[in-house]
Amino acid sequence: MLPALAALACLLHGAAAAQSSSSAKSASASASASHSSASHSTSGLASATAPPLQSTVSQIVVTTATAIPSPSAGAPLPSQAVLPPTQSWCPSKIFCAGPLLQTINLANPFVDPKTIVDKPTRKTSQAVLADFAALPGNASLTEGAVVAFLDADFAGEGQELVAVPLPGFQAAPRFLKNVTDPLLQAFAGTVHGFWTQLVRGTNASTLCDGVKCESSLIPLNHTFVVPGGRFREQYYWDSFWIVEGLLESELYSIANDTLQNFMDEIERFGFIPNGGRIYYLDRSQPPLFIQMLARYVAASNDTAILKRALPLAERELTWWQTHRTLNVTSPFTNTTHALAQYAVANSAPRPESYLQDYTTVHDPAQPALNDSQAAALYAELASGAETGWDYSARWLTGDAALGTGLRRLNVRGTLPVDLNSILYKNRVLMAQLYGKANATAAARHTAAAAAIKAGVLDLFWNATKLAFYDFDLVTNTRNDVFSTATFYPFWSGIIPPEVLASAENAFGAFAAINLVLNRYNGTVPVTFIETGLQWDAPNAWPPHQYVALQALRALPANVTTGALPTPAAGAGSFSLVPAGQLGVEEAALPVQALSGTSNASTSGAAADVGARGAGAGGGVVNGGNATGAAGWADALGVQLANRYVAGALCSWHATGGQIPGLLPRLSDAELNVTQSANNTGNMFEKFSISDIDSAGRGGEYTVQAGFGWTNGVLLWVASNYGGALVAPECPSLLAVAPAASSSAAPSGTGSASASASGPSTSTTGAARGLGAPSMRVLGALLACVVACAAW
């Protein structure tokens, strides 16, 4: 391939996010209106402040990305590899793998390739294909010609959807009374208000009919909540945590609509796709529909929905059993189990990530792949997306001869512990939903659940390390990558006998959470391995904090009533983790930064910079008040819940969020540190283990703001831990970065524990060195560029 392709690979695998705001390839990163329905400021940063608490909202203005040729627009495109096979599941000649999509992607007109396939055509499909065919041949085709074709033949992305009123919205839902801290109650109320800005419906006036124009959108019959950012459609597993939040907000109608949309999709496709676009029709996501259904019925008492829902839930389970389940004989017990995996039949780049996949397969710095190897890698990339964890070190166990990085994906050769735990719980819930009304069906699901549970305990549980691990079908053994997937069985109700046997073992299974709370200033990371992939350290995702909290709550009282264990003198929290459980040595754990030039110790008691000394009341920084906890599991839950709220609030405040009378806006000098002087706060999709002022990082796209599941988990935490939540100590921004202007005086210390009389002078967080700055500016830049994109 041409040297340009090597440069492209570098761009996609590291530099694209950092330069997205200045890329000559794009005028924007698909940015659009903000949470507050305001247009963009002159800096290009979107707003995310709380909207007025009202029952209806005005239509959100949608702005779209504009392709702009680079200075070398007259140069020909890089030479192309042979086209991949046509995919039977994705027949569009415009939005699916084929010459048009490959050519446009190689021109790289946008920072995010998803922008391309989210743009409906302005003309008929035949006219668009004719215009494409009229372009010069590949040898003389230029980027400028491709950009002109895009501008002439495609409309703005996301315009088939429209913001709609949110029925039943109440400014003060009952759960807010659970939150006793005034600031956090106001913050939870602010996040509750964000729902009004995330609800969408199909825009009939701009919807393509397949004749006058063509679109990738799968039209939905009911309203729904979008995650935010580039995720402008309804998504499958995101919706579970969105629904959790909607139920806390007593928005039962929109929760019902969400379920109705999923049922429509099961009727139409036989399963629930990854998201609401045709390019997702080859894959699903973690199957949480039944759990959403059960939660909705329990919260709303609407049992009438079951008449339609139960037969369709059966159909979804059948799809997973038929298309994603295989028999595996255990090397430990010689017992054969029917367990599920993620395995997508796909032999082409994913349309929404075409350029990334194309570059991964045709990377000139990696070994050349033959056609079958390329097809297998494309299938792995799609299968990784089906997991929801795209991508993570837990999948990188493939053949090293194929290269490094994503070349080593082994998703289809892995039995995931989290997927099978979800399917176990689905069966348990189905039995409960049927109940006595259909005892035969209930018994069938109970038996199926027991069979899955036996397989989970046999293949995934390591009784020595006291953790669950994925099972590698290639090596026929458990892998050793510790991840938050270990908590899914507990959340689902699968408690190993060793954990039930003693409080010591029970704590050992959750010792990693205790380590994080003592060693870092954020929440639980996906893994403790830093790969640059977004589902690895240092990223901590909202759904996983929810799962960990639910896992702690699932433990029986007889093994959780004791106090939290303490390390021996001179030892740190790492010493309490069972040997070998994390799969990394203590010195190899992610580092907690203390300042711009120094890090915390990597071993012993000195590494536990998040722990408060006895003189400071004990516990952990931003861990709330766990003194009234019923036992060690309750104490960990209170601390983790407080840490989650701290990360959400502090990063929102650090990017311009404010609550009049309670939380003053930071000074411009402080907000300049996060490039947020013209912003009004972002709710991020992921956070950093070591810096609660910033978002997470890494992955195929820039950090997204919005954000559906972040908001949903926040509201669930507020409802369930409200009385134990304490306003956090947000690290000072100016303590780790020089002021942007010598004349700009800070309005406060950056503490979120400000009162109505003004900001607190508390510098506890900064004084303890917890204001990790290493990625704050980068994280905010990445996030704000695309904050609230395409809303």
N, C-alpha and C positions, 0 to 999 in steps of 0.2 A: 504494500500500500504506500501511498505518497506520504512524505513527512508530515503533511497537514493532518493526516489521520492520527499520527502519534501525538501531535499537539492537541488534537481534539480529545484524545483519551485522557490526557493530563487535565484538560479543562473540565471534563465530566467527572473525574474521580478526585477532584480536590479544589480546583480554583474557581469553578463556576459560581458557587454560592457567594464567595467573597467579593466577586466583581460584578454581581448581578445588577447593581444599581448603576454601574457605569459601562455596561457592555455595549459595544457598538452594534451588536446584533439585535438589540431590543430597546425600545423606548421605555419599557416597564417590564415588571415580572407579573403580568396579568393582574395588576393592582386595580382595585375598584373601590366602591364606597365603603365607609367604615361602619362600626357598630352604631354610631350616632346618626347615620344617614347623611353625614356631612361629606362634601366633596373633599378631594385630597388637598392638603396644604401645598405650599410652593416647594416644600422640601421633598415631596413625594412620599411622606410617611402617613400611614392611615391611622385613624382614630379608633379607640375601642373603649370609650367611656360608657357609663351606664346611660341607657336611653331613658326618657321620661317613663314612669311607670303608668302605662295606659293600656287600654284593651285593644287598641288598633294602632297601626303604624303607617306612615306614609310609604309609598313605594321607594325602595332604595335605588338610587341612581347607579346604573351599571356602566362602568368604563372598561375598556378592553385594551389588550396589548396591541401595539402597532409595530410591525416589523420594519426595521430600518437597515438598509444595507451598510456593511462596513466600508471603510475607505477602499478596500480591495474588491468592491462589488463587481467590478468588471472582470475579475479573475475567474477562470472556470472552476466548477465544483471539483472536489476530490473524486478520483476514480471510484467506481462502485464495485462492491463484491457482487457475486451472482445472487439474484433474488431468492429469498427463501420460498418454500412451497406455499401455495395458497391454503389458507386454513378454512376448512369446511364450516366451522362454527362461526366464522366472521367473514361473510361473503362480500362485504362492501368493497368496491374497487377504489374508494376514496379514503375511508377511515380504517381499513384493515391492511395487513401486509401486502405490498405490491409496489409497482414502479412509482406511482405517484407519491405514496407516503415515504418511501425510502429516499426519493429525490429531494423532497421538501426537507426532510430531516437532515440530510447531508449539507443542505444550505445553512442549517442551524439558525433559523430566523428568530427564535425565541430562547430565552434562558431555560424555560421549561417546555419540553416536547409535548406535554399534555395539552398545552395551549392549542396546538395544531389540530388535534383530533376532537377538541371541544368546540371548534368553530363550525357552525352550520354553513352550508353553501348559499351563495346568493342566487345561484342559477340551478337549472335542472342537472341531475347527475350526468346526463349525456353531454350537456354543454360544458360542464367542468372538465370531463374527460377529454373532450375534443380540444378545449383550450390547452390542456396539458400536453396532448399529443402534438400540438402545433409549436410547442417550445423547441428550441434548437436541440440537437443531439447532445449527448453527455459531454463530448469532447469540447464543445463550445458553449454549453449552458453555463450561465453565470448566476451568482447569488442575487444580483440585482434583478435578473429576469424572473427568478423564483419569487422574490418579494413582490414584484409587480403582479404576478399571477395570483399570489395569495390575496393581495389587496383587492383585486378585481373580482375574484370568484368566491371569497369567503367572508362571512359576516363576523360579528363579535362573539367571542366565546361566552357561554352562559346565558345568552339572551333568550333561550327557550324557557328559562325559569324566571319566576317573578316573586318578589316579597309579597306576602299576604298577611292580613290581620290574624292575630292569634286569639282564637275564641277561648273564653273562660279565664283570661289572664286576671289575676288578682295581685295587687301591689304588695300585700302582706300575707303570704301563705302561712299556715299554722306552724310549720317547722321552724320559722324564724324565732319563735318564742323559746325554742330549745337552746338558743345561743345566748349566753348571759353576758359576754363581753360586748359593750356597745359598738366598738369599732368593727369587730368581726361580724356582729349582727348586721351592721350597715353594709359591710362588704358582701356578705351572703345575699342581702337584698339587692345589691347592685348586680351581682352575677345572675341572680334570678331574673332580673330585667333584661339580660342579654338574649333570653329566648325570643323576645319580640323581634330581634334583628336577625335571627337565624332560621326562621320558618319560611318555607318556600312552597310554591305550587307550580304546576305546569302552565306556561304562558300560552294560551290557545292562539293569541293573535300573532305570535311569531313562530309557532311550532311548525316544523317542516312536515309536509304530508307525504314525502317520498316521491312526489311528482314535480311540484314546483321547485322544491329544494330538498336536500338530504342532510340529515343530522345523525350524530352518534347517540343522541339521548334516547333512553328508554322512558317514554312518557308514563307518569304515574297518575293514578286516579284520585289520590288523596294528598293532602298537604303533608309536609314532613320537615324535619330539622336537619340542616346540613352541618357537617363538622366545622367548615370554615376554610378560608384560604383557597388553595387549588382544588380542594375537595368540595366542589359546588353541587354535587349530587347527593342522593341518599346512599349511605354506605351500610354494609351489613353489621360487622361487629362493633363499629363505632356506636351504632344505634343502641346497643345494650346499655351503655353508660349514659347516653343521652336520655333514654327512657327512664333510667334510675332517677336522673335529675328532674325530668318532667313529672314523675310521680310525686317526688318531694314537693314540687311546685304546684301540685294538684291540677296539672294540665292533662286531665284524663282524655279529653277529646283528641288532642294531637298525639298522645301515646297510642290511642286506638287507631288513629289514621296511619301511624307508622306500621302497626301490625297488619292493618288491612292492605297496605302496599306490599308488604312481604308475602302475604297470602295470595295476592294477585300474581306476584312473580312465580310463586310455587305452582299455581294453576297454569301459568303460561309456559314456564320453562322446566318445571319439575324440580327445581331447586332455587335457592336464593343466590343470585350472583354477587360477586365482590362489591359491585356498585351499580349505579343506574346508567350505565353506558353499554353499548353493544360490544365494545372491546373488552368487557369483563365477562362475557358469556362462556368463557372456557373454564371459569374457576369460581369457587365460592370463597368463604372466609370462615373463621371459627363459628360453628353452628349454634348461635345463642338465641335463636328465635323462640324456642320452647321456654327458655328461661325468662325472656322478655314477657312472653304470654303469661306465665305463672305469676310473675311479679305484678303485672297489670291486673290480673284477676284478683289477687290478694289485696291490692291497694284500692281497687275501684268497686269490688264486689260485682263486677259485670260478668256473670257466668254465661250470659246469652251468647257471648262471642265464641264460646267453646263449640257450639254446633257447627260452625264453619271451620274453626281453627284446628280442632283435633284431627279430622281426616287429613288436613293439609300438613299438619305436623307429622303424621304417620308417613305421608308421601316424602317429606324431606328426610326423615330417618331412613326410609328405603333407598333414597338416592345415595346417602352416605354409605349405607351398607352395600349397595350394588357397585358403586363407582370408586369407593375409597377404602374398602375393608379387605383384609387378607388374613389368611390363617398363618400363624407363626408358632413354631414349636420352641418352647423355652429351653435354652441350654442349661438352665438351673434346676428345673423340675421335670423336664421332658413332657410337659403338658402343652397341648396345642390350644392357642387362644385366637379368637377372631377379633382383631384390633384394627383401628383406622389409621390412615396416613394422609398426608397432603400429596397429591400426585396429579398434575395437570397434563393433559395430552395437548402439546403445543410444540411446534417446530419452527417458530418465527419470532422475531422481536415482539414484545408487548407493544401495541400501538401507542399507548400513553407514555411509554418509556423507550420508544423505538431507538433513539440515538444511543442511550446508555447500553441497551442490550446489544445493538449492532457493534458498538465499540468494544464491549467485553468479549464478544466472539471473535472479532477481527483485529484485536489489539496487536500491532506489529511487534510489541515488546514481549509478547507471550508466544509459546509454541503454536504453530499453525494447526488448525483443527480441520479434519475431513468433514464431509457432509453429515455423517451420522453423529460425530462428536458435537458438531455445531447444533444439530437438532436436539441432542440430549441436553446441551447447556441451555438452550432456549426453554426447554421444558423445566429445567431446574429453576431458572429465573422466574418463570410463571408460577411454579409450585411454591417458591419462596414467598411470592406475593400473596398466595392463597393462605399462607400461615398467619398473615397479619404482621409477622415479624420480618419484614424485608428491609435489611438482612441482618444476620446475627452469626456470631462465632459458633453457635450451637449447630448451625447447618454446614460449617466449613470442615467437613471430615472426608471429603472426596479425594480422588486420585491426584497426588501432587504432580504427577507427570503432565497433567493438563495445564499446569500453570499455578499462579497464586491468586489470592483474593477470591472473587466470585467464581473463578474457574473451578474452585474446589467445592462448590455447592453439592450437597448430598441430601437434599430434602426428600427426594423420592426413595432414598435408601434409609430413611429414618422413621421410626415410630415415635411420634411426639407424645409425651406424657400429658401435656395440657389438653390436646385434642381429645384424647380418650377419657380424660377426667370430665370434660364437658359433656361428652356423649353419655357417660355414666349418669351424671346428674340429670340429663335430659330424660333418661329412662325412668329415674326415680320420680321426677316431676310428672311425667306422663301417667304413671301409676296413680299418683295422688290426684291428678286432674280427672281421671276416670272414676276413681273411688268405687263406691258400692254401686254406682249407676251402671258400671260395666266391669264387673269383677273379673271376667275372663281376660279382657284387655289389660286390666291393672296387673293381673298375675303374670301375663306375658312380659310386660315391661319390667316387673320386679325380677323375674328370672333373667332377663337380658342384662339388667343392671348388675346382678350378682356375678354374671359371667365376665362382664367388663372389669368389675372390681378385682376379681381374681387375677385377671391378666395384668392390671395396673400394679398390683402388689408383687406379682411374680417377676415381671420384666423390668419395671422401672424403679422399684424401691431398693436402695442399698442400706441394709440394716446396720452396717458398720459405720458408714459415713452419715447416717441418719438424714438422707436426702433422696429425692426422686431425680432420676436422670433419664434422658431419651435413650431409646434402644436402637443400636446401629444394625441394620439388616445385613450390611455388607460384611462386617466383622463378627456378627452374631454375638454381640455383647453390649452392655451399657456403655455409653460414652461418658466422659469425665468432665463435661462442661456444666458447671453449676449455673443455674439461671433462675429467674423468678417463676419459671414453669414448675419448680418444686413445690410451690404453694397451691397450685391448682387442685391437686387431689384433696388437700385439706379443705379448701373452699367448697369442693364438691361433696364432702362428707366421707372421704376415704381416709381413715386414720389408721396407720399401721399398728400392729400389735406392740411393737417395741416402744412406740410413742405412748400407747395406752398403759404400758407397764410401769413407767416411772416419770416423775416430774423432771428428773435430770435429762432423760432422753427427749422428753417433749421440748424442753428448752433448747437442747442441742439442735433440734430440727429447725429452730427459729433463731439460732445464735447469730446468723448473718445479719438479721435485722438489728439486733442489739449492737453488732459491730458497726454498722452504718451510722446508727444514731450517735454513737460515741466517737467515731473516727472522722466523720464528715459533717458538713453543715446542710446537706440535702437529704433526699429520700432514697429508697432502695433502687439500685441500678439493675438493669436487665441481667447483665453478667458483670464479673469483675475483670473482664478482659477488654483492653482498649485496642480496637481494630480500625477505628474510623467509620465503622458501620453504625447506623443509627439505633439498632437494637442491641447495642453493647454499651459498656461503660464509656464515658461517664454519664450516659443518659438514663434518666429515671422517668418512667411513663406513668401518667395518672391511672390507667386501668390496673397496672401492677400494684400500685399502692392500695387500691380498692381490694384486689385479690388477697394481698398480704393481710390487710385488716380483717377481711372476712375469714381468712384461714385461722387467724388468732382467735376470732370469736367462735370458731367451730370446735375448738378444743374443749374437752370435758373439764369440769371444775376440779376434779380430784387430782389432776396433774398440773394445774396452773395456779394454785392458791398460794404457793410460796413466794417469797420476795425474789426480785431479780438477783441472779448470782453476781458476785463481784470478783474481779481477777485477783490473783495473789499479788503481794507487794512487788512493785516494779514491772509487773506484767500488764498487758493491755487487753482490750476486749477480744483481740484475735485469739488469745490463749483459751477463750471459752468456746471457740468453734471446734467441732469434732475434727480430728486429724484427717487431712486430705479432702475435706468436704468441698472447699471452694475451688480446688484444682489448681491453685496458684499459691506460691510461697508468700509470706507476709510482705517481704521486700518488693514483691512484684505487683502488689495491689495498687490501684490508682492513687495518686498523691493528692492530698489536700493542700492547696496553696494557702499560704499565710499572708502574703503580700505580693507585690509585683516582682520581687526578686528572691523570695524565700518560700520554702515549703515546710510542711510539718515533718516531724520524724517519721520514718517508715517502720519503726518497730517499737515494741514495749509500751509502757504507760504514756510516754511522751507523744505517741501517735494519736492518742485519744483526745484530740483538741476540742471535740464536741462535748466532752463530759464536764459537768460543773463539779467543782470541789465541794466538800462537805460544808465549807464556810459560805458557799453561795447557794446552799440549799439542796445540793445534790441534783441528781437527774442529768438531763442533757440540755444543751442550748436550744432554745425554741422547741422544747419538748412539753410545754404546758405544765400543768400541775397534776402529777400522777400520784400525789401522796395519798389520795383516797382510793387508789386502785385496789381491786379485790385480790390481785395476785400479779405475778410477773407477766402473764399474757395480757392482762388488762393494762398494766403499766406500759408495756411496749406499744399496745394499741393507741393509748392516749398520746404517747410521745410521737409515734408515726403520724397520727392524725394532725397533731399540731405542726409537725414539720411540713406536711403537705400544704396546709393552709399558709404556712410561712412562705413556701416557695411560690405559691400562686399569688399571694398578696404582694410580696416584696418585688417580684419581677414585674407585676402590673404597676406598682408604684414607681419602680425604677425606670419604667418606660412612659411615664406621664400620668398615671392614674391618680385620682384624688377623690376624696369624699368631703364635701364642704362641711366645716364645723368639727370634723373629726380627724381627717387626714389631709394636711395641706399638700399642695402640689410642690414637688421639689424645685429648687432653683434651676435656672437655665444652665448654670455652671455644672450642677450635678447631672442634669439630664443630657448635657453634651457628652458626658462620659459614655452614655448608652445611645448616643445619636438620636435622642428622643425629645429635643427641645420643642418640636412642633407636633408631638404625639400626645395622646391622651390615655395611654395604657394598653397593654396587650395581654391577653390570656393565651399562653403558649400551649402547643400540643404536647410538648415534652420539656423536661427540666434537666438541670445539671446536678449531679451528686454533690458537687463541691462549690457551687455558687448559686445561692438562692436569689440573686439579683438578675440572673440571666436565664435564657432558654437553653435547651439541649442543642446538640449539633450533629453533623455528619449525615450520611445518607445520600439518596439520589436527588433530593430537592431541598430547597432552602426551608428553614424552620417556618412552620405555619402558625398563624394566630387565629383566634376565634373564641374558644375552640370547644366544640360540642362535648367531647368526653371529659375534658378538663373541668368544664363548668358542671357537668353532671356529677362527677366525683366530689367536687367541692361542696355541692349542695347536699349530697348524701353524707359526707363527713360532718357538715354543719348540723344536720338533723340528728345524727347518731352519736356525736361527740360534743355537741354544743356546750354543755355545761362544763367541760374540761378544757375548752379552748381558751388560750391566752394570747393577747395581741403580741405578735412577734417582734424581735429585735432585728431589723433589717440592717445588713452591713452598710456602712457609710461608703458612698461612691467616691467622695472627695478624699477619703483616707488612703485610697489606692491609686488615684489618678489626679494629675494637676488640673486646676480649674481651667476651663476653656478661655475665660477672660479674667484679667486681673481685677476688673471692676465689678465682676459678678459676685455678689455675696450670697452664700448659701442661706436658704430659708430655714434650715434645720439640719439635723444630723443624719437624716435619711431613715430615722427609726419609724416603723409603722405603728408604734405604740403611742402616737401623738394623741393629745386630748383636744377638746374644743378650745382650750385656751392657748393652744400653740403646740409646736412640735416638742416632743420629749428631748431632753438633753442626754438621755441614756446613750452611752457608747459601748454598751456591753459587748455587742457582737463584734464591733471593730476592734475594741481593746483586746479581745481574745484572738484576734487575727483571723476571724472567720470570713472576712470580706474577700473571698478568692477572686482575683481580678483577671486571671489568665485568659479567660475566654469571654469576659463580659462584653467587651466592645464588639468582638466578632459575632457573638451570639445575638446581640441586639441588632447589629447591622443586618445579619442574615434574616432575622425575623421581621424587622420593620419594613424591609424592602417588599416583603410579600404580605404584610399584615392585612388581614381581612380581604385578601385577594378574591376577586370575582364575586363579591357579594352584591 
